[in-house]
Amino acid sequence: MRRLNTTSPATTACAGEKWHTGYFSDVAAMTGGPWLGTWMTLAAMVGNVALLNSTLLTTTRMPFAMAEDGYLPQALTRTHLRYGTPWLAIVLSAAIYALLAWQSLAQPADKLVRGYLARGQWLYTVTPAGAPHYRVIRSRIDKPDWHNAETVIPEAGDSVETIAQSKDYMLVAYSDGINGRIVRYQFSSGAAHEVPLPVKGALDLSCPDLHSNRCLVTVNSWINPPAVYEIDAESGTVAKSAFNGEVSFPELADLVSEEVEVPGHDGTPIPLSIVHRKDIKLDGSTPCILEGYGAYSISYTPSFNPRISVASRGVVVAYAHVRGGGEKGEAWYRAGYKSTKPNTWKDFISAAEYLIAKGYTSAPHLTGRGTSAGGILISRAITERPELFAAAVVNVGVANALRAEFSANGPVNTPEFGTVKDPAESQALYEMDGLAHVRAGVAYPAVLGVAGWNDPRVAVWQPAKFVAAVQRDSNSGRPALLLVNYDNGHFTEEKSVTFRNFANQYAFALWQAGATGFQPGPGKTAAR
């Protein structure tokens, strides 16, 4: 991490420095040739140094502004390429970089995550070191010492998601995995107070103007469109923002969302979100689509999506917040990681058992769904507990973890899942591998494997091999199908392709769950 102090009085100078450096380079070159452009560019650089030095910045920090994105060499290169002397641009750029006094502010081993900001001589950031739910710390910019950093906001029961900066305050967004809250921290006094929000949901926080204490927070939920509020960090008051658009969806008015925690296989409470119509009967007759992910510390937080409209057709839609995600902090992530990865699909199984026990659905009406890394979750859930599900959708999902390392995107993912070159990690990969656990003569649920022909992350053969194995070995009589989308990749398709893709997946799930309106008509044969 190499940064300029962007919150000192020199902020304006830093923002303008790129513009007038490039401006002098272009104008001078047009009027007097590339050599004049070069000297004017260097003069502008010197002028910026003097200006910034006069506004609380040291000379050792000045290079961060210019070299962070290489703008000065860019300006010189543009000038000399235009006038046919690119060799000079290369020499000058190399010389400038050699003269820059780089200062390292942090290393990966310092475990600084989830944002950073600068205030005066201090750099503020977030760390999981000694705090699985994260704490906010600070260290001096000129003498960073993260091992002895000062804790400005200690760890809480929920997790720090991000930090943002206004004129006089730092705002800290927390999440319990479902709902968020915001704390405002006053730089001058060190006082911290929670901001009372009018509604619950997942939060997106930003402070777009460092000269103001007005910030924006967007509240997201499963069944309501995002709502934008303005926070006055100084007073702590919250009001609807001028950027908020009042939108209503009458067809979703009968939906409700519930947040519960279900006991995991080892007694750990597993958060579960459930969306359904108000009038469903808890008698096990309702079709249900249960989704899960559980990797990379990514949280399955509430968000409004048109796909939730399937719930208005009398379908229960549920989201299992399994270990391996980031819902409950670093420890939650590490509890579904490499050798602890079985917790990920076992938590999913626990969520399925809860939905069945409480009458939301029953095994003949339950579909499990996992996407991308969630392919591990769903392929192992149905190979471990096939009787719990009527159907499963492996959506561009990893189902052959042992071989993933040898795909184009495999090596960069070994830090997350492990490598076959390490004996312990190889065993963990075997446990994750759905294909390796398909057994002959087992009554597996119906399976739909979905692949993108242009998917650069999960190769087509990942879901394809799993589908083929289920076709070969299952004795349930239910279909195992592969759908290859030739006009998309890994979430890189246009909206019409996306909608068609999910419509196919939901239609398959509801067909296998016995939902009315999704069964073959007269004269048509169902694959069972």
C-alpha positions in Angstrom: 0.0 0.0 0.0 1.5 3.3 -1.1 -0.7 6.4 -0.7 -0.8 10.1 -0.4 -2.6 11.8 2.5 -5.8 12.7 0.7 -7.5 14.4 3.6 -5.0 17.1 4.5 -5.4 20.7 3.3 -3.5 19.6 0.2 -6.4 17.6 -1.1 -7.4 20.2 -3.6 -3.8 20.5 -4.9 -3.6 16.8 -5.2 -6.8 16.6 -7.2 -5.7 19.4 -9.6 -2.1 18.3 -9.9 -2.8 15.7 -12.6 -4.8 18.1 -14.7 -2.4 21.0 -14.9 0.7 18.8 -15.2 -0.8 17.1 -18.3 -2.2 20.5 -19.5 1.3 22.1 -19.5 2.8 19.1 -21.2 0.3 19.1 -24.0 0.1 22.9 -24.6 3.8 23.4 -24.4 4.5 20.6 -26.8 2.0 21.9 -29.3 3.5 25.4 -29.2 7.2 24.6 -28.7 7.8 21.0 -29.5 8.3 17.9 -27.3 11.4 19.3 -25.5 9.5 22.4 -24.3 6.7 20.0 -23.3 9.1 18.0 -21.2 10.5 20.9 -19.4 7.1 22.5 -18.7 5.9 19.1 -17.4 8.8 18.9 -15.0 8.3 22.5 -13.9 4.7 21.8 -13.2 5.8 18.8 -11.1 8.2 21.0 -9.1 5.5 23.6 -8.6 3.2 20.9 -7.3 5.9 19.7 -4.9 6.3 23.2 -3.5 2.5 23.7 -3.2 2.0 20.4 -1.5 4.9 20.9 0.9 3.4 24.2 1.9 0.2 22.4 2.9 1.5 19.9 5.5 2.8 17.3 3.1 6.4 16.1 3.3 8.6 15.6 0.3 8.8 11.9 0.9 5.0 11.7 0.5 4.8 13.7 -2.7 5.8 10.9 -5.0 2.7 8.9 -3.9 0.5 11.3 -5.8 2.4 11.2 -9.0 3.6 7.6 -9.0 0.5 5.8 -7.7 -0.9 5.7 -11.2 2.2 6.9 -13.1 0.6 10.0 -14.4 3.8 12.0 -14.9 5.4 9.3 -17.1 2.1 9.1 -18.9 2.2 12.8 -19.7 5.7 12.6 -20.9 5.0 9.5 -23.0 2.0 11.0 -24.6 4.0 14.2 -25.6 7.0 12.3 -27.0 4.9 9.7 -28.8 3.0 12.5 -30.5 6.2 14.0 -31.7 8.0 10.8 -32.7 10.5 10.6 -29.8 9.2 7.6 -27.7 12.7 6.6 -26.7 13.1 9.8 -24.8 9.8 9.2 -23.0 11.0 5.8 -21.9 14.3 7.2 -20.6 12.7 10.1 -18.8 10.0 7.9 -17.2 12.6 5.4 -16.0 14.7 8.2 -14.5 11.7 9.8 -12.7 10.7 6.5 -11.2 14.2 5.9 -10.0 14.3 9.2 -8.2 10.9 8.8 -6.5 11.3 8.2 -2.7 8.9 5.3 -2.3 7.7 4.5 1.2 6.0 1.3 2.1 2.9 1.9 4.3 1.8 -1.8 4.7 2.5 -5.3 3.7 0.0 -8.3 3.2 1.3 -9.7 6.5 -0.1 -6.7 8.3 -3.7 -8.0 7.6 -5.2 -4.7 6.7 -8.6 -5.2 5.1 -12.0 -3.6 4.3 -10.9 -0.1 3.5 -8.6 2.6 4.7 -8.6 6.4 5.0 -6.2 9.2 5.9 -6.7 12.0 8.3 -3.8 14.4 9.1 -0.8 12.3 9.9 -2.9 9.2 10.6 -3.9 6.3 8.4 -7.1 4.4 9.6 -7.9 0.9 8.5 -9.5 -2.4 9.6 -7.9 -5.6 10.8 -8.9 -9.1 11.9 -5.7 -9.4 13.9 -6.8 -10.4 17.5 -10.4 -9.6 16.5 -12.3 -12.1 14.4 -15.1 -9.6 13.9 -12.6 -6.9 13.0 -11.5 -3.7 14.8 -10.6 -0.2 13.5 -7.0 0.8 14.0 -4.7 3.7 13.1 -0.9 4.3 12.7 1.1 7.3 11.6 1.6 7.7 7.9 5.3 8.8 8.2 6.2 6.0 10.6 3.7 3.1 10.1 3.8 0.4 12.8 0.8 -1.9 12.3 1.9 -4.4 14.9 1.6 -1.7 17.6 -1.3 0.2 15.9 -3.7 2.1 18.2 -7.2 0.6 18.4 -9.7 3.4 17.8 -12.9 1.3 17.7 -12.6 -2.1 19.3 -14.2 -5.4 18.1 -17.9 -5.7 18.5 -20.3 -8.6 18.3 -21.0 -8.0 14.6 -18.5 -7.5 11.9 -17.0 -4.3 10.4 -17.9 -4.2 6.7 -16.3 -0.9 5.6 -15.3 2.6 6.7 -16.0 5.9 5.1 -14.8 9.5 5.8 -16.6 12.8 6.0 -15.2 16.2 6.9 -15.0 15.6 10.7 -16.1 12.0 11.1 -15.3 8.4 10.2 -18.4 6.3 9.6 -18.1 2.5 10.3 -20.6 0.1 8.8 -21.3 -3.1 10.6 -23.2 -6.3 9.7 -24.5 -9.3 11.6 -24.6 -11.1 8.3 -28.1 -9.8 7.5 -28.8 -6.4 9.0 -26.4 -3.6 9.2 -25.7 -0.6 11.5 -23.6 2.5 11.4 -21.3 4.1 14.0 -20.0 7.6 13.7 -16.5 8.4 15.1 -15.4 12.0 15.6 -11.8 12.5 14.7 -11.2 15.4 17.1 -12.7 13.8 20.3 -12.6 10.1 19.6 -16.2 9.8 20.6 -18.2 7.1 18.9 -22.0 6.9 18.7 -24.4 4.7 16.8 -26.6 6.3 14.1 -30.3 5.3 14.4 -31.5 4.0 11.1 -35.2 4.0 10.2 -35.3 0.5 8.6 -33.3 -2.7 8.7 -31.3 -4.3 6.0 -27.9 -4.7 4.4 -26.1 -1.4 4.0 -24.0 0.4 1.3 -22.2 3.4 2.8 -20.4 6.3 1.1 -19.3 9.8 1.9 -18.9 11.5 -1.5 -17.7 14.9 -0.2 -14.8 15.3 2.2 -15.7 18.9 2.7 -19.1 18.0 4.2 -20.4 15.8 6.9 -23.3 14.5 4.7 -23.1 10.9 3.8 -25.3 8.4 1.9 -26.4 5.0 3.0 -28.4 2.6 0.8 -30.5 0.0 2.7 -31.2 -3.2 0.9 -33.7 -5.9 1.7 -35.0 -9.1 0.1 -38.5 -7.8 -0.8 -38.2 -4.0 -1.1 -36.3 -1.9 -3.6 -33.1 -0.2 -2.2 -33.8 3.0 -0.2 -31.3 5.8 -0.1 -30.9 7.9 3.1 -28.8 10.9 3.9 -26.8 10.9 7.2 -25.7 14.1 8.9 -22.6 12.8 10.6 -22.4 15.8 12.8 -25.9 15.6 14.3 -26.5 11.8 13.7 -29.8 12.5 12.0 -31.1 10.4 9.0 -33.5 11.4 6.3 -34.6 10.2 2.9 -32.1 11.4 0.3 -33.0 13.4 -2.8 -31.4 10.5 -4.7 -34.0 8.1 -3.4 -36.6 7.0 -6.0 -39.9 5.9 -4.6 -40.7 2.6 -6.4 -43.3 0.1 -5.5 -44.0 -3.4 -6.7 -47.7 -4.3 -5.9 -47.1 -7.9 -7.1 -44.7 -8.4 -4.2 -47.0 -6.8 -1.5 -48.0 -10.2 -0.1 -44.4 -11.3 0.5 -42.7 -11.4 3.9 -39.1 -12.2 4.9 -38.0 -14.0 8.0 -34.5 -14.1 9.6 -33.9 -17.2 11.8 -31.0 -19.2 13.1 -31.0 -22.9 12.8 -28.8 -25.4 14.8 -25.9 -26.7 12.7 -24.5 -30.2 12.8 -22.2 -29.2 15.6 -24.6 -26.9 17.4 -23.4 -23.7 15.7 -26.3 -21.4 15.0 -26.6 -20.9 11.2 -28.5 -17.8 9.9 -31.2 -18.6 7.4 -33.3 -16.0 5.4 -36.8 -17.2 4.3 -39.0 -15.3 1.8 -42.6 -16.4 1.1 -46.2 -15.4 0.7 -48.0 -14.5 3.8 -50.7 -17.1 3.2 -48.6 -20.2 2.7 -49.5 -23.3 4.7 -46.8 -24.8 6.9 -47.8 -28.3 6.0 -44.8 -29.3 3.9 -46.7 -28.9 0.6 -45.0 -25.7 -0.7 -42.2 -25.9 -3.3 -38.9 -24.3 -2.0 -35.7 -23.2 -3.5 -32.8 -23.1 -1.1 -29.6 -21.3 -2.1 -26.2 -21.1 -0.6 -22.6 -20.1 -1.4 -20.0 -20.1 1.4 -16.6 -19.1 0.1 -14.1 -16.2 -0.2 -15.6 -14.6 2.9 -18.5 -13.3 0.7 -21.7 -12.6 2.6 -25.1 -13.5 1.2 -26.6 -10.3 2.3 -30.1 -9.1 1.5 -30.5 -7.5 -1.9 -33.6 -6.8 -4.0 -33.7 -8.8 -7.2 -36.5 -9.4 -9.7 -35.9 -13.1 -9.3 -37.5 -12.9 -5.9 -40.8 -12.6 -7.8 -40.9 -16.4 -8.0 -42.0 -16.3 -4.3 -45.1 -14.5 -5.4 -46.1 -17.7 -7.2 -46.3 -19.6 -3.9 -42.7 -20.7 -3.7 -40.6 -20.4 -0.6 -37.2 -18.9 -1.4 -34.5 -19.4 1.3 -30.9 -18.4 1.7 -28.5 -20.3 3.9 -25.7 -18.2 5.3 -23.2 -21.0 5.7 -19.7 -21.0 7.0 -17.1 -20.0 4.5 -18.9 -16.8 3.9 -18.2 -13.6 5.7 -21.5 -13.1 7.5 -20.0 -13.4 11.0 -16.5 -12.3 10.4 -13.1 -13.8 9.8 -13.7 -16.9 12.1 -16.9 -17.7 10.2 -15.0 -17.6 7.0 -12.1 -19.8 8.3 -14.7 -22.3 9.6 -15.6 -23.2 6.0 -12.2 -23.1 4.4 -9.9 -25.9 3.1 -9.9 -28.6 5.9 -13.0 -27.1 7.5 -14.9 -26.8 4.2 -17.3 -29.7 5.2 -19.1 -27.2 7.5 -20.2 -25.3 4.4 -22.4 -28.1 2.9 -23.3 -29.5 6.4 -24.7 -26.0 7.3 -26.7 -26.1 4.1 -28.0 -29.5 5.0 -29.0 -28.2 8.4 -30.9 -25.4 6.8 -32.8 -27.9 4.6 -33.6 -30.0 7.6 -35.0 -26.9 9.4 -37.2 -25.9 6.5 -38.6 -29.5 6.3 -39.1 -29.8 10.1 -41.0 -26.5 10.3 -43.3 -27.3 7.5 -42.1 -24.7 5.0 -41.5 -27.5 2.5 -40.7 -31.2 2.4 -38.1 -33.3 0.6 -40.2 -34.0 -2.5 -40.7 -30.3 -2.9 -37.2 -29.0 -2.1 -34.6 -27.8 -4.6 -31.0 -26.9 -3.6 -29.0 -24.4 -5.7 -25.4 -23.4 -5.7 -23.5 -21.1 -8.0 -19.8 -21.0 -8.9 -17.9 -21.9 -5.7 -21.4 -22.8 -4.4 -21.1 -25.8 -6.7 -19.0 -27.4 -4.0 -21.9 -26.8 -1.5 -24.7 -28.2 -3.6 -22.8 -31.2 -5.2 -21.6 -32.3 -1.7 -25.0 -31.7 -0.1 -26.8 -34.0 -2.4 -24.1 -36.7 -2.4 -24.1 -36.7 1.4 -27.9 -36.4 1.9 -29.6 -37.2 -1.4 -33.0 -38.0 0.3 -33.4 -34.4 1.4 -33.8 -32.9 -2.1 -36.1 -33.4 -5.1 -33.7 -31.5 -7.3 -30.4 -29.6 -7.4 -29.0 -26.9 -9.7 -25.3 -26.7 -10.1 -25.1 -23.2 -11.7 -21.6 -22.7 -13.4 -20.5 -24.5 -10.3 -17.3 -26.3 -9.2 -18.2 -30.0 -8.8 -14.8 -31.5 -9.4 -12.6 -29.7 -6.9 -9.7 -32.1 -7.2 -9.2 -31.2 -10.8 -10.1 -27.5 -10.6 -6.4 -26.6 -10.0 -5.6 -27.7 -13.5 -8.1 -25.4 -15.2 -7.2 -22.0 -16.5 -8.5 -20.3 -13.4 -7.4 -23.0 -11.0 -3.9 -21.9 -9.8 -5.1 -18.5 -8.5 -7.8 -20.3 -6.4 -5.5 -22.6 -4.5 -5.1 -20.2 -1.6 -8.9 -20.5 -1.1 -9.4 -24.3 -1.6 -6.0 -25.8 -1.4 -3.6 -27.7 -3.7 -3.2 -31.4 -4.6 0.5 -30.9 -4.1 0.0 -30.7 -0.3 -1.2 -34.0 1.3 -3.5 -32.4 3.9 -5.0 -30.0 1.4 -5.4 -32.8 -1.2 -7.5 -34.7 1.3 -9.6 -31.6 1.9 -10.1 -31.2 -1.9 -11.3 -34.8 -2.1 -13.9 -34.1 0.6 -15.1 -31.1 -1.4 -15.3 -33.0 -4.6 -18.9 -33.8 -5.5 -17.9 -36.0 -8.5 -15.7 -38.1 -6.3 -18.6 -38.9 -4.0 -21.2 -40.1 -6.5 -22.0 -43.7 -5.8 -23.7 -46.3 -8.0 -27.2 -47.4 -7.0 -28.1 -44.3 -5.0 -31.4 -42.5 -5.5 -30.0 -39.0 -6.3 -32.3 -36.1 -6.9 -32.8 -34.6 -10.3 -29.8 -32.5 -11.3 -29.4 -29.6 -13.7 -25.9 -28.6 -14.5 -25.5 -25.2 -16.1 -22.4 -24.1 -17.9 -21.3 -21.1 -19.8 -19.3 -21.9 -23.0 -17.2 -18.7 -22.6 -16.8 -19.1 -18.8 -13.2 -18.2 -17.9 -13.6 -19.1 -14.2 -15.4 -22.5 -14.0 -14.8 -24.7 -17.0 -17.7 -26.4 -18.8 -16.4 -29.8 -17.8 -16.9 -29.1 -14.1 -20.7 -29.4 -14.0 -20.7 -31.7 -17.1 -18.7 -34.4 -15.4 -20.9 -34.3 -12.3 -24.1 -34.6 -14.4 -22.6 -37.5 -16.3 -21.7 -39.3 -13.1 -25.2 -38.9 -11.7 -26.7 -40.0 -15.1 -24.6 -43.1 -14.9 -25.1 -44.1 -11.2 -28.4 -42.8 -10.0 -31.3 -45.2 -9.7 -34.0 -42.6 -8.8 -35.2 -42.3 -12.4 -35.0 -38.5 -12.1 -33.3 -36.6 -14.9 -29.7 -35.4 -14.8 -29.3 -32.7 -17.5 -26.6 -30.4 -18.7 -27.5 -26.9 -20.1 -24.7 -25.2 -21.9 -25.3 -21.5 -22.6 -23.3 -20.7 -25.7 -23.9 -16.9 -25.4 -22.6 -16.3 -21.9 -19.7 -16.8 -19.5 -19.5 -16.5 -15.8 -22.2 -13.8 -15.2 -21.0 -11.9 -18.2 -24.1 -12.2 -20.4 -26.7 -9.5 -21.4 -29.9 -9.3 -19.3 -32.0 -11.2 -21.8 -29.7 -14.1 -21.5 -29.6 -13.8 -17.7 -33.4 -13.8 -17.4 -33.8 -16.8 -19.8 -31.1 -18.7 -17.9 -32.7 -18.2 -14.5 -36.2 -18.9 -15.9 -34.8 -22.3 -17.1 -33.3 -23.1 -13.8 -36.5 -22.2 -11.8 -38.7 -24.0 -14.3 -36.6 -27.2 -13.8 -36.7 -26.8 -10.0 -40.5 -26.3 -9.9 -41.1 -29.1 -12.4 -39.2 -31.5 -10.2 -40.9 -30.1 -7.1 -44.3 -30.9 -8.5 -45.4 -27.2 -8.7 -48.7 -26.6 -10.4 -48.2 -24.9 -13.8 -44.8 -26.4 -14.3 -45.7 -30.0 -15.2 -45.7 -31.4 -18.8 -49.0 -30.9 -20.6 -51.2 -33.7 -22.2 -49.2 -35.7 -24.7 -45.9 -34.6 -23.4 -43.5 -37.0 -21.7 -41.7 -36.0 -18.5 -38.2 -37.3 -17.9 -38.4 -38.9 -14.5 
